[in-house]
Amino acid sequence: MDFEGKVALVTGGGRGIGKAAAMKFAEGGADIVIADIDPQTAKDTSEEISAVGRNSISISLDIGDISQIQSMLDEAVSKLGSVDILFNNAGLTRHISFFDIEEKHWDQINRVNAKGAFFCMQKIGSQMVKQGTGGRIINTASIAGKGYRRASNAAYAASKGAVIAMTHSAASVLAEHDINVNAICPGIVQTDMLSNILSLRSTEVGLSIDAVKEMMTEEIPLGRPNDADDVAALAVFLAGPGSRNITGQAFNVDGGMIMH
């Protein structure tokens, strides 16, 4: 994939899906902004990208703080000149049963996954309009937002449903500026986030982590969970020329768990 002359900004880019996508964008020739709430993982990933010959900067970002989104954007444009691709990937969850969700859980999850995702799209979309050269926005949603019945919690499902709805809205508004907006809905992905969910669910049901993981895997028609690279590969496609007429869509990467 040829991303020469492009700048890709990846939120939640320090590890997992975000890091995998950032590395692929860099391999394709893009310069990279790694934004993550963990400044050390952001720095480490940025250094890996620099080691393969691409310009990269790391920025500590709490995406739930709108002022930090603007500061991140200002720094990215100041140091790298533009933002042409946004992989709007930062998010969080935890395993909480329906009856145990409290207001603080709802607010914490939606502050990042819904509010943060929206204002990141809004501010970087505005920058892309200003640049006048089009752009690509790829949001990380989830099959939880499409009704997957074993979502980690209802607040998370609501937040990811919101991401899908906001993707449709942004695609409609930004299309006239040649900015494509799409979402990816991963299923089970083998990342640190999954490890935390497995640990909590294991305690809840009284089974080993391996047993819980096996139960989850049995629900996947293709019989295998995602690696981060499986999701990153779709992000790279959606940022590239082959997707020029695709916008406003939410694509599942889940081994067949949700078929709509």
Helices and strands as residue ranges (DSSP letters): E 7-11, H 16-27, E 31-36, H 39-51, E 56-60, H 66-80, E 85-88, G 98-100, H 103-110, I 111-116, H 117-131, E 135-140, G 143-146, H 154-174, G 175-177, E 179-186, H 192-205, H 209-218, H 228-239, G 241-243, E 250-253
